[in-house]
Amino acid sequence: MVKIINTFKVGDIVTFKTHPLFYNSYIKGDGKYVPPIMIIKEVFFENKKKKICDEVSRKEISELIKYVCVYFDDNKSEFLEVYLYEKMLESFAKLKITRVNSSDGDDISDVIAEISNYPEKPEYVYGEILYFKTKKLEILKKRSSIKITKDKSNGDIINVKEIIQYVVNYATPDFVTCGFKIEEYEDLFYKDGSIKRLVSTESVKIKWFNPINNKFSEYYLPVEFFTNIKPFNN
């Protein structure tokens, strides 16, 4: 029996492989098509009898490993889940994320290495401030656009200026811890004993102010999703 090995585990930071920052330090074009940076909540192993190739063409049409990915919808101030297959995802480690310093140009501080060195999970303390591990990545995304100034009399180009702006969609607020529980699951294995799902066993309840509903919201998420390391010092 061939063992199926998952590339990502619970708590890993990933994104859809079309993310433009895999290929360039700046987003070009319309920023609304940039996918969110997500965290793996669950690894799901499909039944090995699942059809993954088209019977006629023999082309691959599916996979045996898929993931429940979680991201923050800042337009609604809520967390969303989506199922995505392994070949649709890439690790955040390949993103080209830098800071911008107005006087010195790009700061080459290694943001990816910093986030990679976050502890696997923080120790739970009631009332502590926690940060979603993707926060710094989402806030530091940048978009490049060109502003062209023309002479109104003859249409000649007078000046071409590049404008760099932060694109902070999907960035999370800071959270306060208000609960903790040990998760109990069923249906983690198939009848033959092979693994069906990989999940977190510890969840933390977080609270934040939801400006869309004008009230405080609460939500349980795996403790592996958070860090107690402040993303920004000022």
Backbone as JSON, one array per atom type, in Angstrom:
{
  "sequence": "MVKIINTFKVGDIVTFKTHPLFYNSYIKGDGKYVPPIMIIKEVFFENKKKKICDEVSRKEISELIKYVCVYFDDNKSEFLEVYLYEKMLESFAKLKITRVNSSDGDDISDVIAEISNYPEKPEYVYGEILYFKTKKLEILKKRSSIKITKDKSNGDIINVKEIIQYVVNYATPDFVTCGFKIEEYEDLFYKDGSIKRLVSTESVKIKWFNPINNKFSEYYLPVEFFTNIKPFNN",
  "N": [[0.84, -1.2, 0.0], [0.61, 2.16, -0.92], [1.76, 4.9, 0.83], [0.25, 7.99, 1.51], [1.59, 11.16, 1.57], [1.29, 14.2, 3.22], [1.98, 17.55, 2.26], [1.66, 19.89, 3.75], [0.94, 20.88, 7.14], [-1.28, 21.1, 10.03], [-1.69, 24.43, 11.06], [0.19, 25.49, 9.37], [1.19, 28.16, 7.2], [-0.21, 29.25, 4.25], [-0.98, 30.01, 0.76], [-3.1, 30.63, -2.1], [-1.81, 29.49, -5.18], [-1.67, 31.39, -7.17], [-0.95, 33.81, -6.15], [0.3, 37.06, -6.57], [2.66, 37.96, -5.34], [4.42, 35.9, -5.26], [5.93, 36.13, -7.46], [6.79, 38.71, -7.81], [7.86, 41.66, -6.05], [5.93, 43.52, -5.77], [2.42, 44.12, -6.06], [0.7, 44.13, -9.08], [-1.7, 45.81, -11.07], [-5.21, 45.18, -10.42], [-5.88, 45.07, -7.06], [-7.88, 43.59, -5.8], [-8.09, 41.03, -6.71], [-6.14, 39.58, -5.53], [-5.39, 36.73, -3.71], [-6.26, 35.61, -0.34], [-3.92, 35.2, 2.42], [-3.56, 32.22, 4.13], [-4.29, 29.86, 6.84], [-3.67, 26.48, 7.65], [-6.22, 24.47, 8.81], [-7.17, 21.89, 8.9], [-6.14, 18.71, 7.72], [-7.15, 16.64, 5.16], [-7.57, 13.38, 4.1], [-8.52, 11.88, 1.22], [-10.71, 9.13, 0.35], [-9.06, 6.36, -0.95], [-10.19, 5.21, -3.14], [-11.28, 7.2, -4.56], [-12.05, 8.92, -7.56], [-9.54, 10.25, -9.43], [-8.57, 10.77, -11.9], [-9.59, 11.51, -15.22], [-11.6, 9.24, -16.96], [-11.53, 8.85, -19.73], [-9.63, 10.64, -20.99], [-7.53, 10.32, -19.26], [-6.44, 12.35, -17.85], [-5.38, 14.21, -14.97], [-7.77, 15.12, -12.54], [-8.38, 15.61, -9.97], [-7.37, 15.3, -6.47], [-5.91, 13.41, -3.73], [-5.41, 14.56, -1.33], [-6.64, 17.15, 0.6], [-7.22, 20.4, 2.05], [-8.54, 22.16, 4.87], [-8.69, 25.51, 4.87], [-8.17, 28.58, 6.56], [-9.08, 31.98, 6.63], [-9.16, 35.57, 7.17], [-11.89, 37.62, 6.64], [-11.89, 40.83, 6.09], [-13.8, 42.61, 5.26], [-16.17, 41.77, 6.34], [-15.43, 41.28, 8.85], [-14.9, 38.67, 9.88], [-14.06, 35.17, 10.24], [-13.36, 32.86, 7.64], [-13.77, 29.67, 6.04], [-12.26, 27.45, 3.68], [-12.11, 24.73, 1.37], [-9.3, 23.43, -0.14], [-7.25, 21.87, -2.62], [-4.06, 20.16, -2.51], [-2.19, 20.76, -4.63], [-3.0, 23.24, -5.38], [-1.97, 25.04, -3.69], [0.66, 27.02, -2.16], [3.49, 27.39, -0.02], [3.79, 30.12, 2.3], [6.38, 30.88, 2.53], [7.61, 31.36, 0.13], [6.83, 33.82, -0.7], [7.44, 37.19, -1.74], [8.03, 39.4, 0.38], [8.52, 42.57, 1.68], [9.52, 45.47, 3.62], [8.65, 48.98, 3.34], [10.59, 51.83, 3.28], [10.47, 55.22, 3.46], [12.66, 56.9, 3.12], [14.89, 55.37, 2.63], [14.29, 53.55, 0.68], [13.49, 50.16, -0.18], [13.34, 48.16, 2.7], [15.34, 45.53, 3.52], [14.85, 43.66, 5.43], [14.3, 40.4, 6.66], [11.32, 39.35, 6.49], [9.93, 36.97, 6.08], [11.59, 35.03, 7.27], [11.43, 35.86, 9.9], [8.7, 35.37, 10.56], [8.63, 32.67, 10.09], [10.02, 31.78, 12.24], [8.33, 32.04, 14.35], [7.04, 30.68, 17.42], [5.64, 27.36, 17.49], [3.14, 27.24, 18.74], [1.5, 29.52, 20.95], [1.67, 29.85, 24.55], [-1.27, 29.46, 26.36], [-2.9, 32.12, 27.98], [-5.29, 33.55, 29.94], [-6.98, 36.49, 28.9], [-4.83, 37.51, 27.52], [-3.18, 39.24, 24.81], [-3.33, 38.15, 21.52], [-2.01, 37.43, 18.21], [-2.99, 36.9, 14.89], [-1.24, 34.69, 12.79], [-0.83, 35.46, 10.15], [-0.98, 38.19, 10.03], [1.12, 40.18, 9.83], [2.15, 39.63, 7.3], [-0.04, 40.21, 5.61], [-0.41, 42.94, 6.07], [1.93, 44.04, 5.11], [1.85, 43.73, 2.36], [2.3, 45.13, -0.87], [1.41, 47.42, -3.45], [2.13, 48.4, -6.74], [1.84, 51.17, -8.85], [1.54, 53.24, -11.78], [1.83, 56.65, -12.36], [1.12, 58.89, -14.84], [1.99, 61.93, -16.24], [0.81, 64.23, -18.58], [1.4, 66.66, -21.16], [-1.09, 68.97, -21.68], [-1.46, 70.42, -23.97], [-0.14, 69.23, -26.19], [-0.06, 66.52, -25.7], [2.28, 65.22, -25.03], [4.36, 63.2, -22.95], [5.14, 64.27, -19.77], [6.01, 63.53, -17.23], [6.76, 60.5, -15.47], [5.76, 58.6, -12.83], [6.29, 56.3, -10.25], [4.07, 54.84, -7.96], [3.89, 53.6, -4.75], [1.9, 51.64, -2.7], [0.49, 50.4, 0.34], [-1.35, 47.36, 0.6], [-3.82, 46.29, 2.44], [-5.88, 44.46, 2.76], [-7.56, 41.61, 4.18], [-6.14, 41.67, 6.52], [-5.91, 41.12, 10.01], [-7.52, 42.17, 13.11], [-6.15, 42.81, 16.44], [-6.35, 40.3, 18.97], [-8.06, 39.26, 21.97], [-7.66, 36.77, 24.38], [-10.17, 34.56, 25.6], [-11.03, 32.08, 26.32], [-10.57, 28.48, 26.35], [-10.22, 25.2, 25.05], [-10.05, 21.62, 24.97], [-10.15, 19.78, 22.12], [-12.32, 17.23, 20.98], [-12.58, 14.64, 18.72], [-14.35, 12.67, 16.31], [-14.34, 10.14, 13.76], [-11.74, 10.18, 12.65], [-10.26, 8.29, 11.41], [-10.17, 5.86, 8.77], [-12.02, 2.79, 8.15], [-10.15, 0.82, 7.72], [-8.09, 1.58, 9.29], [-6.37, 3.53, 8.36], [-5.29, 6.96, 8.18], [-7.68, 9.55, 8.2], [-8.24, 12.24, 8.79], [-6.31, 15.05, 9.87], [-6.03, 17.04, 12.66], [-6.17, 19.87, 14.94], [-5.78, 19.64, 18.47], [-6.17, 21.48, 20.42], [-7.93, 24.4, 21.13], [-8.38, 27.92, 21.08], [-10.38, 30.51, 22.4], [-11.12, 33.59, 21.01], [-11.56, 37.14, 21.23], [-12.78, 40.08, 19.67], [-13.33, 43.47, 18.52], [-15.99, 43.97, 16.39], [-16.44, 45.94, 13.77], [-18.26, 45.98, 11.72], [-20.66, 44.83, 12.55], [-20.92, 46.31, 14.75], [-20.32, 45.4, 17.34], [-18.86, 43.16, 19.8], [-17.11, 40.27, 18.77], [-16.75, 36.67, 19.01], [-14.73, 33.71, 18.69], [-13.72, 30.34, 18.16], [-10.56, 29.0, 17.47], [-7.8, 26.95, 16.27], [-5.01, 26.82, 18.49], [-2.58, 26.91, 17.28], [-2.76, 28.81, 15.31], [-1.97, 31.26, 16.16], [0.19, 33.86, 17.5], [2.07, 35.22, 20.2], [3.87, 37.12, 19.79], [4.46, 40.42, 19.08], [3.59, 41.85, 16.02], [4.43, 44.33, 15.02], [6.53, 46.86, 16.27], [6.05, 49.51, 16.55]],
  "CA": [[0.0, 0.0, 0.0], [1.38, 3.39, -1.02], [1.38, 5.88, 1.85], [0.09, 9.34, 1.0], [2.26, 12.1, 2.47], [0.83, 15.58, 3.07], [3.04, 18.57, 2.23], [1.41, 20.89, 4.79], [0.34, 20.39, 8.38], [-2.12, 22.05, 10.74], [-0.94, 25.59, 11.53], [1.07, 26.03, 8.32], [0.69, 29.34, 6.48], [-0.2, 28.98, 2.81], [-1.88, 30.82, -0.03], [-3.39, 30.13, -3.44], [-0.54, 29.61, -5.89], [-1.69, 32.53, -8.1], [-0.62, 35.06, -5.46], [1.31, 37.78, -7.36], [3.91, 38.2, -4.62], [5.35, 34.8, -5.52], [6.69, 36.43, -8.67], [7.24, 40.1, -7.81], [7.74, 42.28, -4.73], [4.79, 44.43, -5.77], [1.21, 43.72, -6.76], [0.4, 44.93, -10.25], [-3.1, 45.7, -11.45], [-6.28, 45.29, -9.44], [-5.54, 44.35, -5.84], [-8.97, 42.77, -5.26], [-7.94, 39.65, -7.16], [-5.08, 38.93, -4.76], [-6.01, 35.81, -2.74], [-5.81, 35.78, 1.05], [-2.94, 34.29, 3.01], [-4.41, 31.38, 4.97], [-3.66, 28.9, 7.74], [-4.26, 25.15, 7.55], [-6.96, 24.04, 9.99], [-7.36, 20.44, 8.86], [-5.65, 17.95, 6.57], [-8.13, 15.59, 4.88], [-7.12, 12.37, 3.14], [-9.66, 11.31, 0.53], [-10.73, 7.69, 0.16], [-8.15, 6.0, -2.05], [-10.98, 4.8, -4.3], [-11.8, 8.39, -5.24], [-11.63, 9.11, -8.95], [-8.68, 11.43, -9.56], [-8.24, 10.94, -13.33], [-10.68, 11.34, -16.17], [-11.51, 7.88, -17.5], [-11.27, 8.85, -21.17], [-8.38, 11.33, -21.32], [-6.53, 9.96, -18.26], [-5.9, 13.58, -17.27], [-5.67, 14.38, -13.55], [-8.87, 16.05, -12.31], [-8.55, 15.82, -8.54], [-6.27, 14.82, -5.64], [-6.3, 12.64, -2.56], [-5.19, 15.36, -0.13], [-7.17, 18.51, 0.58], [-7.03, 21.11, 3.31], [-9.43, 23.23, 5.3], [-7.87, 26.7, 5.06], [-8.91, 29.65, 7.23], [-8.58, 33.35, 6.45], [-10.01, 36.6, 7.78], [-12.56, 38.53, 5.71], [-11.95, 42.12, 6.78], [-15.02, 43.32, 4.86], [-17.24, 41.35, 7.24], [-14.8, 41.06, 10.16], [-15.18, 37.3, 10.3], [-13.2, 34.14, 9.69], [-13.98, 31.99, 6.65], [-13.06, 28.43, 5.73], [-12.37, 26.98, 2.3], [-11.4, 23.49, 1.05], [-8.43, 23.55, -1.31], [-6.38, 20.73, -2.79], [-2.65, 20.43, -2.25], [-1.48, 21.37, -5.76], [-3.48, 24.61, -5.55], [-1.39, 25.86, -2.63], [2.1, 27.18, -1.97], [3.87, 27.92, 1.29], [4.05, 31.56, 2.37], [7.83, 31.09, 2.55], [8.06, 31.77, -1.19], [6.35, 35.18, -0.99], [8.43, 38.27, -1.73], [7.47, 40.41, 1.27], [9.51, 43.48, 2.27], [8.96, 46.7, 4.15], [9.0, 50.16, 2.57], [11.07, 52.95, 4.07], [10.35, 56.35, 2.55], [13.94, 57.58, 2.88], [15.96, 54.43, 2.24], [13.83, 52.56, -0.28], [13.03, 48.92, 0.44], [14.05, 47.56, 3.81], [15.51, 44.13, 3.12], [14.64, 42.79, 6.58], [13.72, 39.14, 6.21], [10.03, 39.17, 7.13], [9.59, 35.56, 5.99], [12.36, 34.31, 8.3], [10.87, 36.27, 11.19], [7.44, 34.67, 10.79], [8.96, 31.24, 10.14], [10.58, 31.5, 13.56], [7.31, 32.09, 15.39], [6.82, 29.39, 18.08], [4.56, 26.58, 16.87], [1.91, 27.72, 19.35], [1.76, 30.26, 22.18], [1.06, 29.35, 25.77], [-2.54, 30.15, 26.62], [-3.08, 32.9, 29.2], [-6.56, 34.27, 29.84], [-6.85, 37.94, 28.81], [-3.62, 37.89, 26.79], [-3.35, 39.64, 23.42], [-2.73, 37.27, 20.53], [-2.01, 37.94, 16.85], [-3.09, 35.89, 13.84], [0.12, 34.6, 12.23], [-0.73, 36.07, 8.82], [-1.23, 39.64, 10.1], [2.23, 40.98, 9.31], [2.23, 39.4, 5.86], [-1.12, 40.92, 4.92], [-0.22, 44.39, 6.19], [3.11, 44.47, 4.35], [1.66, 43.61, 0.91], [2.41, 46.45, -1.52], [0.96, 47.51, -4.84], [2.83, 49.41, -7.54], [1.08, 51.73, -9.97], [2.26, 54.29, -12.5], [1.11, 57.89, -12.63], [1.71, 59.55, -16.01], [1.55, 63.31, -16.45], [0.98, 64.63, -19.98], [1.18, 68.05, -21.54], [-2.44, 69.08, -22.22], [-1.47, 71.07, -25.28], [0.3, 68.35, -27.28], [-0.15, 65.12, -25.3], [3.59, 64.64, -24.71], [4.54, 62.77, -21.55], [6.02, 65.17, -19.01], [6.61, 62.86, -16.07], [6.27, 59.17, -15.12], [6.06, 58.41, -11.41], [5.8, 55.06, -9.65], [3.44, 55.04, -6.66], [3.85, 52.37, -3.96], [0.91, 51.72, -1.64], [0.19, 49.16, 1.06], [-2.65, 46.73, 0.35], [-3.95, 45.63, 3.74], [-7.05, 43.59, 2.88], [-7.4, 40.35, 4.9], [-5.4, 41.85, 7.77], [-6.75, 40.89, 11.19], [-7.29, 42.99, 14.3], [-5.54, 42.08, 17.54], [-7.37, 39.53, 19.68], [-7.89, 38.99, 23.4], [-8.09, 35.41, 24.69], [-11.25, 34.5, 26.59], [-11.47, 30.71, 26.5], [-9.68, 27.42, 25.87], [-10.82, 23.88, 25.18], [-9.45, 20.46, 24.32], [-11.09, 19.28, 21.11], [-12.51, 15.79, 20.83], [-13.07, 14.37, 17.36], [-14.63, 11.33, 15.83], [-14.16, 10.0, 12.32], [-10.39, 10.57, 12.27], [-9.63, 7.18, 10.7], [-11.01, 4.98, 7.95], [-12.25, 1.48, 8.76], [-8.94, 0.0, 7.64], [-7.09, 2.12, 10.22], [-5.59, 4.61, 7.76], [-5.67, 8.29, 8.64], [-8.65, 10.28, 7.39], [-8.14, 13.68, 9.07], [-5.36, 15.56, 10.86], [-6.63, 18.24, 13.24], [-5.59, 20.37, 16.18], [-6.5, 19.18, 19.66], [-6.31, 22.61, 21.35], [-8.51, 25.6, 20.53], [-8.47, 29.09, 21.93], [-11.45, 31.43, 22.04], [-10.62, 34.95, 20.92], [-12.57, 38.19, 21.18], [-12.36, 41.31, 19.02], [-14.43, 44.36, 18.19], [-16.44, 43.81, 15.01], [-17.01, 47.24, 13.39], [-19.35, 45.79, 10.75], [-21.88, 44.6, 13.34], [-20.86, 47.25, 15.89], [-20.35, 44.63, 18.57], [-17.72, 42.28, 19.96], [-17.28, 38.91, 18.25], [-15.92, 35.62, 19.61], [-14.58, 32.59, 17.77], [-12.71, 29.36, 18.52], [-9.64, 28.58, 16.42], [-6.65, 26.22, 16.81], [-4.01, 27.67, 19.12], [-1.45, 27.01, 16.34], [-2.98, 29.92, 14.39], [-1.65, 32.54, 16.79], [1.47, 34.14, 18.13], [2.04, 36.33, 21.16], [4.92, 38.06, 19.39], [3.85, 41.58, 18.45], [4.1, 41.97, 14.65], [5.06, 45.64, 14.8], [6.92, 47.47, 17.54], [5.56, 50.89, 16.63]],
  "C": [[0.88, 1.26, 0.0], [0.87, 4.39, 0.01], [1.33, 7.28, 1.24], [0.66, 10.32, 2.01], [1.76, 13.52, 2.19], [2.01, 16.55, 3.13], [2.9, 19.55, 3.39], [0.76, 20.23, 6.0], [-0.53, 21.47, 9.0], [-1.26, 23.19, 11.3], [-0.01, 26.18, 10.5], [0.39, 27.2, 7.61], [0.87, 29.1, 4.99], [-1.02, 30.04, 2.09], [-2.09, 30.16, -1.39], [-2.2, 30.43, -4.33], [-0.53, 30.71, -6.96], [-1.27, 33.83, -7.44], [0.51, 35.79, -6.19], [2.64, 37.99, -6.65], [4.83, 36.97, -4.61], [6.33, 35.17, -6.63], [7.29, 37.83, -8.68], [7.07, 40.66, -6.41], [6.54, 43.2, -4.62], [3.62, 43.84, -6.55], [1.0, 44.67, -7.93], [-1.08, 44.77, -10.59], [-4.03, 45.78, -10.26], [-6.0, 44.42, -8.21], [-6.63, 43.43, -5.31], [-8.89, 41.31, -5.7], [-6.81, 38.92, -6.44], [-5.71, 38.01, -3.71], [-5.49, 36.04, -1.33], [-4.68, 34.82, 1.41], [-3.66, 33.54, 4.13], [-3.59, 30.47, 5.88], [-4.42, 27.58, 7.65], [-4.93, 24.78, 8.88], [-7.09, 22.52, 10.06], [-6.76, 19.87, 7.59], [-6.62, 16.79, 6.37], [-7.6, 14.67, 3.79], [-8.36, 11.71, 2.52], [-9.56, 9.78, 0.51], [-9.91, 7.33, -1.08], [-8.9, 5.52, -3.3], [-11.52, 6.0, -5.08], [-11.22, 8.51, -6.65], [-10.8, 10.39, -9.06], [-8.22, 11.68, -11.0], [-9.49, 10.73, -14.18], [-10.52, 9.99, -16.88], [-11.16, 7.84, -18.98], [-9.89, 9.43, -21.48], [-7.21, 10.92, -20.44], [-5.84, 11.18, -17.67], [-6.3, 13.66, -15.79], [-6.76, 15.43, -13.35], [-9.13, 16.3, -10.82], [-7.32, 15.28, -7.81], [-6.8, 14.07, -4.44], [-6.08, 13.4, -1.26], [-5.79, 16.74, -0.32], [-7.1, 19.1, 1.98], [-8.19, 22.06, 3.58], [-8.53, 24.42, 5.63], [-8.73, 27.82, 5.64], [-8.25, 30.99, 6.92], [-9.59, 34.33, 7.03], [-10.56, 37.51, 6.69], [-12.73, 39.87, 6.41], [-13.17, 42.94, 6.38], [-16.2, 42.97, 5.76], [-16.75, 41.15, 8.67], [-15.16, 39.69, 10.71], [-14.21, 36.34, 9.63], [-13.99, 33.25, 8.74], [-13.11, 30.76, 6.42], [-13.28, 28.04, 4.28], [-11.58, 25.68, 2.16], [-10.58, 23.72, -0.22], [-7.51, 22.33, -1.38], [-4.91, 21.15, -2.78], [-1.94, 21.17, -3.39], [-1.96, 22.77, -6.07], [-2.77, 25.58, -4.62], [0.13, 25.93, -2.71], [2.33, 27.7, -0.56], [4.12, 29.42, 1.21], [5.54, 31.87, 2.27], [8.37, 31.57, 1.21], [7.6, 33.18, -1.57], [7.49, 36.19, -0.89], [7.84, 39.43, -0.94], [8.61, 41.25, 1.85], [8.78, 44.66, 2.88], [9.32, 47.83, 3.19], [9.43, 51.26, 3.54], [11.17, 54.15, 3.14], [11.69, 57.01, 2.23], [15.01, 56.64, 2.32], [15.53, 53.43, 1.18], [13.38, 51.31, 0.44], [13.95, 48.5, 1.58], [14.13, 46.07, 3.53], [15.41, 43.18, 4.31], [13.88, 41.54, 6.15], [12.44, 38.86, 7.0], [9.65, 37.69, 7.16], [10.3, 34.76, 7.08], [11.81, 34.62, 9.68], [9.61, 35.47, 11.52], [7.68, 33.16, 10.86], [9.47, 30.83, 11.52], [9.58, 31.72, 14.7], [7.24, 30.72, 16.09], [5.62, 28.69, 17.46], [3.2, 26.97, 17.43], [2.25, 28.45, 20.64], [1.15, 29.55, 23.38], [-0.2, 30.15, 26.05], [-2.53, 30.84, 27.98], [-4.36, 33.71, 29.02], [-6.31, 35.78, 29.83], [-5.61, 38.43, 28.09], [-3.98, 38.34, 25.37], [-2.61, 38.65, 22.52], [-2.89, 37.86, 19.14], [-2.11, 36.76, 15.89], [-1.77, 35.88, 13.08], [0.27, 35.22, 10.85], [-0.74, 37.6, 8.85], [-0.11, 40.46, 9.46], [2.37, 40.84, 7.8], [1.19, 40.21, 5.11], [-0.92, 42.44, 4.97], [0.93, 44.89, 5.33], [2.99, 44.24, 2.84], [1.69, 45.01, 0.3], [1.99, 46.36, -2.98], [1.71, 48.65, -5.52], [1.94, 49.86, -8.69], [1.88, 52.88, -10.57], [1.35, 55.49, -12.73], [1.84, 58.63, -13.75], [1.11, 60.94, -16.15], [1.85, 63.71, -17.89], [0.75, 66.13, -20.15], [-0.19, 68.15, -22.22], [-2.47, 69.66, -23.63], [-1.11, 70.12, -26.42], [0.28, 66.86, -26.94], [1.18, 64.47, -25.0], [3.67, 64.27, -23.22], [5.56, 63.68, -20.87], [6.74, 64.4, -17.9], [5.96, 61.48, -15.88], [6.71, 58.88, -13.69], [5.46, 57.09, -10.92], [5.26, 55.36, -8.25], [3.33, 53.68, -5.96], [2.87, 52.56, -2.81], [0.77, 50.37, -0.95], [-1.2, 48.68, 0.69], [-2.94, 45.84, 1.56], [-5.22, 44.79, 3.88], [-6.65, 42.24, 3.46], [-6.57, 40.47, 6.17], [-6.36, 41.74, 8.95], [-6.53, 41.97, 12.24], [-6.46, 42.2, 15.3], [-6.66, 41.43, 18.35], [-7.03, 39.39, 21.16], [-8.43, 37.59, 23.68], [-9.17, 35.42, 25.78], [-11.77, 33.08, 26.78], [-10.5, 29.72, 25.89], [-10.4, 26.1, 26.02], [-9.98, 22.83, 24.46], [-10.49, 19.87, 23.39], [-11.13, 17.76, 21.1], [-13.17, 15.52, 19.47], [-13.41, 12.9, 17.18], [-14.3, 11.29, 14.33], [-12.77, 10.49, 11.87], [-9.68, 9.49, 11.44], [-10.66, 6.45, 9.84], [-11.12, 3.61, 8.63], [-11.02, 0.58, 8.72], [-7.81, 0.51, 8.53], [-6.25, 3.24, 9.65], [-6.15, 5.97, 8.18], [-6.63, 8.97, 7.66], [-8.49, 11.79, 7.56], [-7.03, 13.94, 10.07], [-5.89, 16.89, 11.35], [-5.84, 18.68, 14.46], [-6.43, 19.88, 17.36], [-6.75, 20.31, 20.66], [-6.85, 23.83, 20.61], [-8.59, 26.72, 21.55], [-9.62, 29.97, 21.45], [-10.91, 32.85, 22.09], [-11.78, 35.93, 20.8], [-11.97, 39.42, 20.5], [-13.58, 42.19, 18.75], [-14.73, 44.25, 16.71], [-17.11, 45.11, 14.57], [-18.17, 47.12, 12.4], [-20.68, 45.63, 11.49], [-21.97, 45.5, 14.56], [-21.04, 46.51, 17.22], [-19.08, 43.79, 18.66], [-18.07, 40.88, 19.45], [-16.35, 37.95, 18.97], [-15.86, 34.44, 18.65], [-13.5, 31.65, 18.31], [-11.88, 29.0, 17.3], [-8.48, 27.8, 17.05], [-5.59, 27.18, 17.37], [-2.8, 27.87, 18.21], [-1.59, 28.19, 15.37], [-2.42, 31.24, 14.9], [-0.22, 32.63, 17.29], [1.26, 35.24, 19.16], [3.17, 37.32, 20.91], [4.3, 39.21, 18.61], [4.44, 41.77, 17.06], [4.86, 43.27, 14.38], [5.35, 46.28, 16.15], [6.46, 48.91, 17.68], [4.54, 51.12, 15.51]]
}
